[in-house]
């Protein structure tokens, strides 16, 4: 197997309207250790430095699952604009995941989630996806569905009144 990258990877994008202000939504999104609460693929997240404040350069490890398959990824936060945007790049496949928040006229938030691969995706990642995750098209569809699930989970929590 080779580990060079494959270009021409489509950008995946989903968005959702949330009836909560950006600050409230940001408090959820900015805590990468909470991703397993909403994402159907992420089972746990651990910061490399447990006491680190999140920001550009913060590193973390995700445990992921797709059916019976489990794997670990390592990532670094590459963008951290409070109440506006969070992005992180995954070492193993070169993919960048991002969340962008924009205020809406009614005081709520439009939350965008994107998967982008400006460097392409590693051949290793493509080969593993083809061999164990049903191929590129099926895995891309599952990632889009997972993005919707993630955004719906964040919305549900952000819109739930605090006790």
N, C-alpha and C positions, 0 to 999 in steps of 0.2 A: 504494500500500500504506500502511496505517496502522500505528502502533506502539503503540496503546493495548492494554491487557491484556484477556484473556478469562478470566473466573472459572470456577469449577467444574471444576477440573482434578483428576483422581483422584490420590491419593497412591499411589506405587508402593513396594512393600516386598518385600525378600527377606532371608533370614537363613540362617546356616550355623553349624554347630558345628565348632570347631577344637580339636584336641588340642594346644594350646599355651597358655601363660599370657597374660593380657592384655598384659603388658609387651612380650612378644615380638611379638604381633599389632600392638600400637600402633606399634612401631618401623617396621613396614611401612606401615600406613595413614597415619601422620602425615607421611610423605614424599610429598607430592602429586606430586613429579616422577617417582615410580615408577608412576603410574597406567597409563601405556602398557604396562607389563609385564603387566598383567592385563586391562584393559578392551579389548574388541574395537572400541570406538568411538574411544578416545583413541589418537592416534599419537605424540604428544609433549607434554610439559609443560615450560614455562620460567617460573621465578620472575621477577617484574618486577625485583627486586633480588637478583641471584644469590647474594649472601652473606647474605641475610636469614635469620634464624631463623624457622621457621614459628610462627604465632600469629595471633590475631585481628587483622585488618587486612592480613595478608600477601596480596599480589596475584600472580596468575599467569595465564599464557596457555596454553590448550590448542589443539592442532591435532587435528581430529577427521575421521573418515571414515565414510561409510555407502555401501557400494558404490563407485561411481566418484566420488561427491560428496565434496569435502573443504571444511572451513571452520574458522575460528578463533573461539574464544570467550575471553572475559576474565572472571576470577572473583576473588572476595575471600573469604578465610576469615572466617567470621562466628561460629564457635564452635570453641574449642580447649581441651578439658579433658583433660589428659594421662591416657592409658590409659583414657579413658571415651568421649569424643566429639569428632568433627571434622565441621564443616559448612562449606560454601562456597556462595555465591550467584553465579550466572552472570548477567553484565550483560545480555547480548543477549536472553535469553528469560525472565528473572526467576525461574528455577528454582533451588531450593536442593537440593543433594545432601548427604547426611550419612551418616556411619558412626558407629554406637554399639556399644560393647563392653560386655559384661557377663560377669563371671566365672561359671563353672559349678561345680557341687559337686565335680566330679572334677579341678578345677585347670585346666580348659580355658577357652575363650572362646566365647561366642555373639556373632557379629558380625552386625549389622543394617546394611543399606544401604537408604536411602530417597531417593526423589525427591518433593519437595513443591513446590507452587507457591502459597503463601498469597496472593500478589498476582495470581494468574492467570498465564497465559503470553501473551507479546506477540503481537499480531495478525500482526506480521511473521514471527515464528517459526512460527505456525500456518499461514500462507500458504505459507511455504517447505516445511514438512513435507508439506502437501497436494500441492504441485506437484512435489516432488523426492524424497520419501521414502515414497511409497506411501499417504499419508494418516495421520490421527491414530491409528486403531486399529492399523494395521500397524506404525507407528513405536513406539507404546507397547508392543506385543508384542516388538519387537526390543530395546527398552530393558530390559524385564523379563528377556529372555534374556541380554542383556549384563550385567545385574546378577548373574545366576547365574554367568556365566562369570567375572566379576570376583571374586566371593566364592570360587569354587572355586580360582582362581589364587592368591589370598591364602592360602587354607587350604593348598594344596599347598606353597607356599614356607615358610609358618610351621611346617608339620609335617615338613619335610625337615631331617634332622640336619645340623648344620654339620660340615664336614670337619676 
